[in-house]
């Protein structure tokens, strides 16, 4: 069979809906200035799908610095990979300031979070090493695991008993492989919003002699007394051997970083293929990220406003009888029952008749018969945004229960 013919016949579990979904349920286009309200198909909507946690995307100082840096340097500078010709004082300044903020010896900047952590896993672990990881780790971690030529053991999500069971298996296997163990989990799981059980996992380190890598994309800037992340929140930042996060969430930018012991960060600097062979982060982005980090450190009211909105939204949903699971972070899931046709009909109603724009998650990401709406509150949302959203979901939930969204297929839009 021709490889293209095969792909056309089997476009994948999400791609099979592309003709009806594209441009509306998938790949929608939001217009206007990034914020709590934006335009979708010519109408203003309340937006709950942006990871702009602290509202920095349109902070006046951020916009000013971004514009000035772009005017001075352009997006081409610096040219080349950092190892060859793309290193600057600004890149090193951002790394130093990140290290101080997350209380680690050293930091390496990454062009993208997804490719960065994937490449880090590849660089860190040889075929002799064993990786133990949480079952609900992000896709970027799973793809990194696919590159790993050695053993890997998965433990049930946030199940410390099963984690220890897999560590025992790994420790026994090390008698054959002669390598080491890397445990990977997340600070905040981006779908359900629950924190990884970092404290309990770290407590196992002495007995099982492993290193701990934490993906804290949703925790950096939002969790902890200073915003330094979920490790700070749980009091175990010093037990995290490698701390990863992205600039694409609380900092409303692009790029990522890994912090840890200087010797290991230097190893990554010279061995991560995704950074060695990739162009350096453009200077306007780096300079803009320095300013964003400064605001994250010096304006705690932004984090305070975020959490005020989180509490109002989550408390309001709970009081109205919605199931928001076990979230203990800003990520706010709403769990409902229904299949893809009902989910898309409800989503259409919320967007067109209530002007509420939020993301739906359906099969194959979650089991058939379930719907998850994932709401991301930010510091930019207002009390009115929250009230209108709570009222809209209450009415839509009643329609779902009354079978008013029963349709044969994804509605045409």
RONUVO-766503 format. One record per residue: x, y, z of N, C-alpha, C in turn; residue in one letter. Coordinates in steps of 0.05 Angstrom, whole numbers, padded with zeros to 5 digits, always signed. Each point is the difference from the previous one (the first is absolute). Layout:
XYZXYZXYZA...
//
This chain:
+00017-00024+00000-00017+00024+00000+00018+00025+00000X-00008+00020-00015+00013+00026+00000-00003+00012+00028X+00022+00012+00010-00002+00010+00028-00020+00023+00002X-00003+00016-00021-00020+00022+00001-00028-00011+00000X-00004-00021-00016-00027-00012-00001-00008-00011+00028X+00019-00012+00014-00005-00010+00027-00008+00023+00019X+00013+00022-00002-00006+00023+00018-00027+00012-00006X-00007+00001-00026-00026+00011-00008-00022-00018+00010X+00004-00026-00001-00021-00019+00009-00003+00000+00030X+00022+00005+00014-00001+00000+00029+00012+00026+00011X-00016+00021+00002+00010+00026+00008+00005+00003+00030X-00007-00020+00016+00004+00001+00029-00027+00006+00014X-00001-00006+00026-00025+00003+00015-00010+00029+00002X+00018+00019-00001-00009+00028+00000-00003+00010-00028X+00019-00008-00017-00001+00009-00028-00025-00009-00015X-00012-00023+00008-00024-00009-00014-00023+00019+00002X+00001+00019+00019-00022+00020+00003+00008+00027-00013X+00022+00001-00014+00011+00026-00008-00019+00015-00019X-00014-00014-00017-00017+00015-00019-00021+00017+00014X-00011-00011+00021-00021+00015+00015+00013+00018+00022X+00022-00009+00011+00011+00014+00024+00019+00023-00007X+00013-00002-00023+00022+00019-00005-00010+00029-00002X+00014+00017+00015-00006+00028+00000-00019+00008+00022X-00012-00019+00013-00019+00007+00021+00006-00016+00026X-00003-00026-00001+00007-00016+00024+00030-00006+00001X+00012-00001-00023+00029-00004-00003+00012+00022-00017X+00023+00010+00008+00014+00022-00014-00018+00025-00003X-00014+00008+00022-00015+00025-00001+00019+00024-00002X-00011+00023-00009+00016+00024-00002-00011+00022+00019X+00015+00007+00020-00007+00022+00018+00013+00025-00009X-00015+00022-00001+00010+00025-00009+00000+00021+00022X+00016+00021-00005+00001+00023+00019+00023-00003+00020X+00001+00018+00018+00021+00001+00021-00004-00024+00019X+00022-00014+00007-00002-00023+00018-00011+00010+00027X-00021-00014+00009-00012+00008+00026-00023-00018+00007X-00015+00008+00020-00023-00016+00010-00023+00001-00020X+00000+00020-00017-00020+00001-00021+00013+00006-00027X-00007-00017-00020+00012+00002-00026-00023-00005-00021X+00007+00003-00025-00020-00004-00021+00003-00028-00012X-00023-00012-00004-00001-00026-00015-00023+00002-00020X+00007-00002-00025-00019+00002-00022-00017+00026+00002X+00014+00022+00006-00013+00026+00000-00015+00007+00025X+00000-00016+00020-00015+00006+00025+00019-00003+00024X-00004+00018+00020+00016-00001+00024-00008-00024+00017X+00020-00014+00010-00004-00024+00017+00016+00003+00026X-00010-00011+00021+00017-00003+00024+00017-00025-00003X+00026+00004+00001+00020-00021-00007+00011-00014+00024X-00003-00026+00000+00011-00017+00022+00019-00020-00010X+00013+00005-00022+00018-00020-00013+00029+00009-00003X+00007+00022+00013+00027+00011-00003+00016-00004+00026X+00025-00009-00003+00017-00004+00024+00014+00026+00009X-00014+00021-00003+00011+00027+00008-00006+00005+00029X+00010-00018+00017-00008-00001+00028+00001+00027+00014X+00022+00014-00002+00004+00025+00014-00008+00025-00015X-00011-00004-00024-00008+00022-00016+00023+00017-00012X+00023-00013-00002+00024+00015-00009+00000+00006-00030X-00017-00015-00015+00001+00004-00029-00004+00029-00009X-00016+00015+00016-00004+00028-00007+00006+00018+00023X+00018-00008+00017+00010+00018+00020+00015+00023-00014X-00006+00025+00007+00012+00023-00014+00030-00001-00002X+00014-00009+00022+00029-00001-00001+00009-00021-00018X-00014-00023-00001+00008-00022-00018-00003+00009-00029X-00022+00012-00006-00004+00009-00028+00022+00021-00008X+00007+00017+00019+00020+00021-00006+00027-00013-00005X+00008-00019+00017+00026-00012-00002+00001-00018-00025X-00021-00015-00005-00001-00017-00025+00004+00017-00025X-00014+00022-00001+00001+00018-00024+00028+00012-00003X+00011+00010+00023+00026+00013-00002+00022-00020-00008X-00001-00024+00011+00020-00020-00006-00002-00009-00029X-00025-00003-00010-00003-00007-00028+00010+00022-00019X-00005+00025+00008+00010+00022-00016+00030+00001-00001X+00013-00005+00023+00029+00002+00001+00015-00023-00013X-00011-00025+00005+00015-00023-00009-00012-00015-00024X-00027+00003-00004-00013-00016-00020-00002-00029+00009X-00015-00016-00014-00004-00028+00008+00022-00019-00009X+00018+00010-00017+00022-00017-00010+00023-00003+00020X+00003+00019+00018+00023+00000+00018-00005-00016+00025X+00019-00017+00009+00025-00006-00013-00003-00023-00021X+00018-00001-00019-00002-00020-00021+00016-00025+00009X-00011-00023-00005+00014-00025+00005-00007-00012+00027X+00008-00024+00005-00003-00014+00025+00017+00013+00021X-00007-00002+00026+00015+00013+00021+00029-00010+00001X+00004-00026-00005+00027-00012+00002+00018+00012-00021X-00011+00008-00023+00017+00009-00022+00002+00031-00001X-00022+00013-00001+00001+00030-00004-00024+00014+00012X-00017-00014+00015-00025+00012+00009-00002+00006+00030X+00023+00001+00014-00001+00006+00028+00003+00030+00005X-00013+00010+00021+00001+00029+00007+00000+00003+00030X+00007+00024+00009-00001+00007+00028-00029-00002+00011X-00019+00007-00017-00028-00001+00008-00009-00029+00005X+00008-00018-00017-00007-00029+00005+00012-00009+00026X+00024+00007+00006+00013-00009+00025-00012+00015+00024X-00009+00025-00004-00013+00014+00022-00026-00013+00008X-00016-00008-00020-00026-00013+00005+00005-00027+00014X+00020-00015-00008+00006-00025+00013+00008+00004+00029X+00016+00020+00005+00009+00006+00028-00023+00008+00018X-00018+00017-00011-00022+00010+00016-00021-00023+00005X-00003-00017-00019-00018-00023+00004+00011-00019+00022X+00027-00005-00001+00012-00017+00020-00005+00011+00028X+00004+00026+00004-00005+00012+00026-00029-00003+00008X-00018+00004-00019-00028+00000+00007-00010-00028+00008X+00009-00020-00014-00009-00028+00007+00019-00014+00019X+00020+00015+00009+00019-00011+00020+00015-00024-00010X+00012+00003-00024+00017-00022-00011+00027+00012-00008X+00020-00017-00003+00027+00009-00006+00002+00013-00028X-00013-00012-00019+00004+00008-00028-00025-00005-00016X-00001+00012-00024-00024-00002-00017+00009+00000-00029X-00014-00015-00016+00004+00001-00029-00027+00008-00013X+00002+00020-00018-00024+00008-00015-00006-00020-00022X-00025-00003-00006-00009-00018-00021-00018+00016-00020X+00003-00007-00025-00016+00015-00020-00030-00005+00003X-00007-00025+00006-00028-00008+00004-00002-00020+00023X-00021+00001+00015-00004-00019+00021-00003-00028-00009X-00016-00004-00020-00006-00027-00010+00025-00014-00010X+00014+00013-00019+00024-00013-00010+00023+00000+00020X-00001+00019+00019+00022+00001+00020+00000-00023+00019X-00023-00005+00013+00000-00022+00020+00003-00027-00014X-00011-00002-00024+00003-00025-00015+00030-00005-00005X+00014+00020-00008+00028-00002-00006+00017-00004+00026X-00009+00012+00022+00014-00004+00025-00001-00029+00010X-00023-00012-00003-00003-00028+00008+00019-00017-00017X+00001+00005-00025+00017-00014-00019+00030+00003+00008X+00007+00024+00009+00028+00005+00007+00007-00012+00027X-00018+00000+00019+00006-00008+00027+00003-00030+00003X-00017-00015-00015-00002-00029+00006+00011-00017-00023X+00018-00019+00008+00010-00020-00019-00017-00025+00002X+00006-00020-00016-00016-00024+00000+00004-00016+00026X+00020+00007+00015+00004-00014+00026-00018+00012+00022X-00009+00025-00005-00016+00014+00020-00030-00007-00002X-00014+00003+00022-00028-00007+00002-00016+00025+00007X-00022+00005-00014-00017+00023+00006-00026-00010+00013X-00008+00012+00021-00025-00005+00014-00017+00025-00002X-00024-00001-00009-00015+00024-00006-00030-00003+00006X-00013+00023+00005-00028+00001+00005-00016-00005-00026X-00022-00015+00003-00015-00008-00024-00012+00023-00015X-00004+00023+00014-00013+00023-00013+00019+00022-00007X+00026-00007-00002+00019+00020-00009-00007+00011-00028X+00008+00024-00005-00007+00014-00025+00012-00015-00025X-00012+00006-00023+00008-00013-00025+00030+00004-00006X+00011+00023+00008+00028+00005-00006+00018-00019+00015X-00008-00008+00024+00015-00019+00016-00003-00028-00013X-00025-00007-00008-00005-00026-00012+00017-00003-00026X+00002+00021-00015+00016-00001-00025+00030-00003+00007X+00008+00013+00022+00028-00004+00009+00005-00028+00008X-00020-00013+00013+00003-00027+00008+00002-00019-00024X-00014+00007-00022+00002-00016-00024+00028-00001-00011X+00015+00020+00005+00028+00001-00009+00018-00017+00018X-00009-00005+00024+00017-00014+00020+00004-00029-00008X+00025-00009-00003+00005-00028-00009+00000-00020+00023X-00002+00010+00025+00001-00018+00023-00028-00006+00011X+00000-00011+00024-00026-00007+00013-00014+00025+00011X-00026-00002+00000-00016+00022+00012-00025-00013+00013X-00006+00010+00024-00022-00011+00015-00019+00023+00007X-00026-00004-00005-00019+00021+00005-00015-00006+00026X-00006+00020+00017-00016-00004+00023-00027+00014-00003X-00020-00011+00013-00027+00012-00001+00001+00028+00009X-00017+00017-00012+00002+00028+00005-00002+00007+00030X+00021+00013+00010+00002+00010+00027-00004-00022+00021X+00006-00025-00008-00003-00023+00019+00028-00006+00011X+00005+00009+00024+00027-00004+00012+00006-00029+00004X-00020-00016+00008+00004-00028+00003+00010-00013-00025X-00013+00007-00023+00008-00012-00025+00027+00012-00009X+00005+00025+00006+00026+00012-00006+00022-00016+00014X-00004-00006+00025+00020-00016+00015+00003-00028-00012X-00022-00011-00008+00001-00027-00013+00018+00001-00025X-00004+00021-00016+00016+00002-00025+00029+00006+00006X+00005+00015+00022+00027+00005+00008+00014-00026+00009X-00015-00017+00014+00012-00026+00008+00007-00016-00025X-00018+00000-00020+00006-00014-00025+00025+00011-00013X+00002+00027+00000+00022+00013-00013+00026-00007+00015X-00001+00001+00026+00024-00005+00016+00010-00029-00004X-00019-00018-00003+00008-00028-00005+00012-00003-00028X-00012+00015-00020+00010-00002-00027+00028+00012-00002X+00007+00019+00017+00026+00013-00001+00022-00020+00005X-00006-00022+00013+00020-00021+00004+00010-00012-00026X-00018+00002-00021+00007-00010-00026+00011+00022-00018X-00012+00024+00001+00007+00022-00018+00025+00016+00009X+00002+00003+00027+00022+00015+00010-00002+00030-00002X-00024+00010-00006-00004+00029-00003-00012+00013+00024X-00015+00021-00005-00013+00015+00022-00029+00004-00006X-00014+00013+00019-00029+00004-00002-00006+00030-00002X-00017+00007-00019-00011+00027-00002-00031-00002+00004X-00010+00015+00019-00029+00001+00004-00010+00027-00012X-00022-00002-00015-00011+00024-00013-00029+00002+00008X-00007+00024+00009-00028+00007+00006-00004+00029-00006X-00024+00010+00006-00007+00028-00005-00007+00014+00026X+00006+00026+00000-00008+00016+00023-00030+00004+00001X-00011+00008-00023-00029+00002-00003-00008-00014-00026X-00018-00019+00002-00009-00014-00024-00020+00018-00015X+00007+00006-00025-00015+00020-00015-00028-00006-00008X-00008-00026+00001-00027-00007-00007-00018+00001+00024X+00008-00013+00022-00017-00003+00024+00005+00022+00020X+00024+00013-00001+00006+00022+00018+00010-00009+00027X+00003-00026+00005+00010-00009+00026+00030+00001+00000X+00011+00006+00024+00029+00001+00002+00012-00028+00001X+00024-00003-00011+00014-00024+00003+00008-00003+00030X+00003-00024+00009+00006-00005+00028+00030+00000+00004X+00011+00024-00003+00029+00003+00000+00012-00007+00027X-00013+00008+00021+00011-00004+00027+00002-00030+00006X-00021-00015-00007+00001-00029+00005+00020-00014-00017X+00002+00009-00025+00019-00013-00018+00029+00006+00009X+00005+00025+00008+00026+00007+00009+00008-00016+00025X-00020-00007+00016+00006-00015+00025+00011-00028-00006X-00004-00009-00025+00010-00027-00008+00028+00000-00011X+00012+00024-00002+00026+00002-00014+00022-00015+00015X+00001+00002+00026+00022-00012+00015-00001-00030-00003X-00024-00012+00000-00002-00029-00001+00006-00011-00028X-00008+00015-00020+00002-00011-00028+00021+00014-00017X+00013+00021+00010+00023+00012-00013-00007+00008-00029X-00019+00018-00003-00006+00010-00027+00003+00030-00001X+00000+00010-00025-00001+00029-00004-00029+00007-00009X-00008+00025+00007-00028+00008-00005-00001+00024-00020X-00014-00004-00022-00005+00021-00020-00029+00007+00002X-00006+00026+00004-00027+00010+00002-00006+00020-00022X-00021-00006-00015-00011+00018-00020-00021+00018+00015X+00007+00026+00003-00017+00018+00015-00011+00022-00017X-00008-00007-00024-00009+00021-00019-00023+00016+00011X-00019-00013+00013-00023+00015+00010+00004+00010+00029X+00022-00008+00013+00005+00009+00027+00018+00024+00002X+00019+00002-00018+00019+00023+00000-00016+00026-00003X+00004+00018+00019-00014+00026-00001-00027+00000+00014X-00011-00023+00004-00027-00001+00012+00000-00013+00028X+00018-00018+00005+00000-00015+00025+00023+00009+00018X-00003-00003+00026+00021+00007+00019-00002+00029+00010X+00012+00005+00022-00001+00026+00013+00010+00022-00018X+00021-00005-00015+00012+00020-00018-00007-00005-00029X-00014-00022-00006-00005-00008-00027+00022-00017-00013X+00018-00010+00017+00022-00016-00010-00008-00028-00007X-00026-00007+00004-00010-00026-00010-00010-00019+00021X-00008-00023-00009-00013-00020+00017+00019-00012+00020X+00026-00001-00006+00019-00009+00019+00001+00018+00024X-00001+00026-00005-00001+00020+00022-00026-00003+00015X-00022-00004-00014-00026-00003+00012+00000-00024+00020X+00013-00022-00008+00000-00024+00017+00025-00002+00018X+00017+00020-00001+00023+00001+00018+00022-00019-00008X+00002-00008-00025+00020-00020-00008+00016+00009-00025X+00002+00026-00004+00015+00010-00023+00028-00010-00001X+00013-00003+00024+00027-00010+00001+00003-00029-00006X-00023-00015+00000+00001-00028-00006-00005-00006-00030X-00007+00021-00015-00003-00003-00029+00027+00003-00013X+00010-00021-00013+00027+00001-00012+00001+00016-00026X-00021-00003-00016-00002+00015-00025-00027+00012-00001X-00001+00027-00002-00026+00015+00000-00004+00011-00028X-00022-00008-00013-00006+00009-00027-00025+00018+00000X+00000+00021-00015-00025+00015-00005+00002+00014-00027X-00022+00012-00007-00003+00014-00026-00006+00029+00005X+00006+00017-00019-00009+00028+00001-00027+00004-00012X-00012-00021-00010-00025+00002-00015-00025+00001+00017X+00003-00002+00026-00023+00000+00018-00002+00026+00016X+00012+00001+00024-00002+00023+00016+00014+00024-00011X+00020-00004-00017+00015+00022-00011-00010+00009-00028X-00020-00014-00010-00013+00008-00025+00020+00007-00022X+00019-00019-00004+00021+00004-00020+00006-00026-00014X+00025-00004-00007+00008-00025-00013+00028-00007+00009X+00005-00026-00001+00026-00010+00010-00005-00015+00026X+00022-00011+00012-00002-00016+00024+00028-00001+00013X+00002-00015+00023+00026-00002+00013+00000-00025+00017X+00025-00009+00006+00005-00021+00019+00021+00010+00020X-00006-00003+00026+00018+00008+00021+00009-00024+00017X+00024+00001+00010+00010-00022+00017+00029+00004+00007X+00014-00022+00007+00028+00002+00007+00016+00011-00024X+00020+00016+00006+00016+00013-00022+00012-00021-00018X+00011-00021+00011+00014-00021-00017-00020-00013-00019X-00024-00005+00010-00020-00014-00017-00011+00020-00021X-00005+00024+00007-00009+00020-00019+00021+00004-00022X+00025+00001+00008+00022+00002-00020+00000-00024-00019X-00005-00024+00012-00001-00024-00017-00023+00004-00021X-00023+00009+00009-00022+00004-00018+00007+00021-00021X+00014+00021+00008+00007+00021-00019+00017-00010-00023X+00016-00021+00005+00018-00010-00020-00010-00026-00013X-00024-00009+00009-00009-00026-00011-00029-00001-00009X-00015+00021+00005-00028+00000-00009-00002+00007-00029X-00007-00019-00016+00000+00003-00029-00019+00022-00009X-00023+00003+00013-00020+00020-00008+00010+00028+00004X+00021+00004+00017+00011+00027+00004+00026+00003-00016X+00016-00020-00001+00025+00002-00015-00005+00006-00029X-00021-00012-00011-00005+00002-00029-00023+00018-00006X-00008+00018+00018-00022+00018-00004+00009+00029+00004X-00013+00018-00015+00006+00028+00002-00006+00010+00028X+00016+00018+00010-00004+00012+00027-00027+00015+00002X-00011+00002+00024-00023+00016+00004+00006+00029-00008X-00018+00013-00016+00004+00027-00008+00002+00019+00023X+00017+00020-00003+00005+00019+00022-00026+00014+00010X-00018+00009-00017-00024+00013+00011-00016-00019+00019X+00000-00025-00005-00014-00020+00017+00016-00002+00027X+00026-00002-00002+00016-00003+00024-00002+00025+00018X+00002+00023-00012-00002+00025+00015-00028+00004+00012X-00020-00008-00016-00027+00001+00010-00004-00019+00023X+00013-00023+00000-00003-00019+00021+00014+00009+00026X+00022+00015-00003+00013+00012+00023-00019+00019+00015X-00015+00016-00016-00019+00018+00012-00023-00015+00012X-00010-00020-00013-00022-00016+00011+00008-00013+00026X+00024-00010+00002+00009-00013+00025+00002+00021+00022X+00009+00024-00007+00002+00021+00020-00028+00007+00011X-00020+00001-00018-00027+00006+00009-00012-00022+00016X+00007-00025-00007-00009-00023+00015+00011+00002+00029X+00025+00009+00002+00012+00002+00027-00010+00023+00016X-00004+00023-00013-00004+00025+00014-00029+00009+00002X-00018-00013-00014-00029+00008+00001-00017-00024+00009X+00002-00007+00026-00015-00023+00010-00031+00004-00002X-00008+00025-00003-00029+00005-00003-00012-00014-00025X+00017-00004-00020-00010-00014-00024-00007-00029+00007X+00017-00013+00015-00006-00027+00009-00023-00001+00020X-00002+00021+00016-00022+00003+00019-00027+00002-00015X+00000+00016-00021-00025+00003-00015-00007-00026-00015X+00020-00014-00010-00005-00026-00013-00014-00018+00020X+00011-00003+00024-00012-00019+00019-00027+00009+00011X-00004+00026+00001-00027+00011+00007-00020-00010-00020X+00007+00002-00026-00018-00009-00021-00003-00030-00001X+00022-00015+00006-00002-00029+00001-00020-00008+00021X+00002+00011+00024-00017-00007+00022-00030+00006-00006X-00005+00023-00012-00027+00008-00007-00012-00019-00021X+00016-00007-00020-00010-00017-00021-00004-00028+00011X+00020-00012+00013-00003-00027+00009-00021-00003+00022X-00001+00019+00018-00021-00001+00021-00028+00002-00012X-00003+00018-00020-00026+00004-00013-00009-00026-00014X+00019-00013-00014-00007-00025-00014-00008-00022+00020X+00015-00002+00022-00006-00020+00020-00027+00005+00013X-00006+00025+00006-00025+00006+00012-00024-00006-00018X+00005+00001-00026-00021-00006-00019-00002-00029-00008X+00016-00017+00014-00002-00028-00004+00018-00012-00021X+00019+00016-00010+00017-00011-00021+00023-00016+00012X+00009-00020-00014+00022-00016+00008+00026+00011-00012X+00017+00011+00017+00025+00011-00010+00024-00017+00009X-00006-00025+00007+00021-00019+00007+00016+00007+00024X+00026-00004-00001+00018+00004+00023+00019+00023-00005X-00007+00018-00018+00019+00022-00006+00007+00016+00026X+00026+00006+00002+00009+00018+00021+00020+00019-00012X-00007+00010-00023+00016+00019-00015-00019+00018-00016X+00010+00019-00015-00019+00016-00017-00014-00015-00022X+00011-00022-00009-00013-00016-00021-00027-00010+00010X-00022+00006-00014-00027-00006+00009-00015-00017-00020X+00000-00027+00005-00016-00017-00018-00029-00002+00009X-00018-00004-00019-00028-00006+00006-00006-00027-00013X-00007-00019+00017-00005-00028-00010-00030-00004-00005X-00006-00008-00025-00028-00005-00008-00001-00027-00015X-00025-00009-00004-00004-00025-00014-00011+00005-00028X+00011-00012-00020-00009+00003-00028+00021-00008-00020X-00009-00004-00024+00019-00008-00022+00007+00025-00017X+00016-00004-00020+00009+00022-00017-00022+00017-00011X-00021-00012-00012-00022+00017-00011-00013+00018+00021X-00006-00011+00024-00012+00017+00021+00020+00022+00009X+00025-00008+00003+00020+00019+00009+00003+00023-00019X+00000-00005-00026+00003+00021-00019-00025+00017-00002X-00024-00012+00003-00025+00015-00001-00001+00019+00024X+00009-00010+00023+00000+00017+00024+00021+00023-00003X+00023-00007-00011+00021+00020-00004-00011+00022-00019X-00014-00008-00021-00011+00019-00019-00020+00018+00013X-00017-00011+00017-00019+00016+00015+00013+00020+00018X+00020-00009+00015+00015+00018+00018+00013+00023-00015X+00011-00006-00023+00014+00021-00015-00019+00019-00014X-00021-00010-00013-00017+00016-00016-00022+00015+00016X-00010-00013+00021-00023+00011+00014+00007+00012+00028X+00023-00008+00010+00009+00011+00026+00026+00015-00002X+00013-00001-00023+00026+00014-00005+00022-00009+00020X+00000-00026+00005+00020-00012+00017+00018-00018-00017X+00026+00006-00001+00019-00016-00016+00018-00014+00019X-00002-00027+00000+00018-00017+00016+00005-00026-00015X+00020-00014+00007+00009-00024-00014-00015-00024+00010X-00008-00018-00018-00011-00026+00008+00020-00021-00006X+00000-00021+00017+00017-00023-00003-00017-00024-00002X+00003-00016-00021-00017-00023-00004+00018-00024-00008X-00012-00023-00006+00014-00023-00010+00015+00007-00026X+00026-00009-00004+00014-00020+00015+00017+00009+00023X+00000+00027+00006+00016+00010+00023-00011-00011+00026X-00026-00003+00002-00012-00012+00024-00019-00023-00009X-00009-00017+00018-00017-00023-00009-00026+00009-00013X-00012-00017-00017-00025+00005-00012-00022+00005+00021X-00019+00017-00006-00022+00006+00018+00006+00022+00020X+00024+00011-00001+00007+00022+00018+00006+00026-00015X-00005+00022+00013+00006+00026-00011+00015+00016+00022X+00021+00013-00007+00013+00018+00019+00002+00028-00013X-00011+00020+00013+00005+00027-00007+00023+00009+00018X+00022+00011-00012+00022+00009+00016+00001+00031-00001X-00005+00012+00023+00000+00029+00003+00027+00009+00013X+00012+00021-00012+00025+00011+00010-00006+00028+00010X-00005+00004+00026-00003+00027+00010+00026+00015+00000X-00001+00026-00004+00023+00017+00000-00004+00025+00017X+00021+00015+00004-00002+00025+00016-00016+00021-00016X-00004-00005-00026-00014+00020-00016-00030-00003+00001X-00010-00022+00010-00029-00004+00001-00013+00017+00021X-00025+00008-00004-00014+00017+00019-00022-00017+00014X-00012+00012+00021-00022-00013+00013-00023-00004-00019X-00005+00019-00018-00022-00003-00019+00006-00023-00019X+00025-00004-00009+00007-00023-00017-00007-00026+00015X+00007-00001+00025-00005-00025+00015-00030-00005+00004X-00015+00021+00007-00029-00004+00004-00014-00009-00025X+00006+00014-00022-00012-00008-00026+00006-00028-00008X+00025-00009+00006+00008-00027-00007-00014-00020+00018X-00002+00005+00026-00014-00018+00018-00029-00003-00009X-00013+00022-00006-00029-00001-00009-00002-00016-00026X+00018+00005-00018-00001-00014-00026+00003-00030+00004X+00019-00009+00016+00004-00028+00004-00023-00013+00015X-00012+00014+00018-00024-00011+00014-00022-00006-00020X-00006+00019-00018-00021-00004-00019+00007-00022-00021X+00026+00001-00008+00008-00020-00020+00000-00029+00012X+00008-00002+00025-00001-00026+00013-00029-00011+00002X-00019+00018+00005-00028-00009+00001-00009-00010-00027X+00009+00014-00021-00007-00009-00028+00012-00027-00006X+00025-00004+00010+00014-00026-00005-00015-00022+00015X-00009+00005+00024-00015-00020+00016-00027-00006-00013X-00012+00021-00012-00026-00003-00013+00002-00012-00028X+00024-00008-00008+00004-00012-00026-00005+00019-00024X+00002+00026+00005-00004+00019-00021+00024+00003-00019X+00022-00012+00008+00023+00001-00018+00004-00027-00015X-00019-00017+00001+00002-00025-00014-00001+00004-00030X+00022-00005-00013+00002+00003-00030+00014-00024-00010X-00003-00005-00026+00011-00024-00012+00030+00002-00005X+00010+00025-00005+00028+00004-00006+00008+00028+00007X+00025+00006-00003+00010+00027+00006-00016+00020-00017X-00012+00021+00012-00016+00019-00015+00018+00016-00020X-00013+00006-00022+00014+00017-00020-00001+00029+00009X+00023+00014-00004+00001+00028+00009+00014+00016-00022X
//
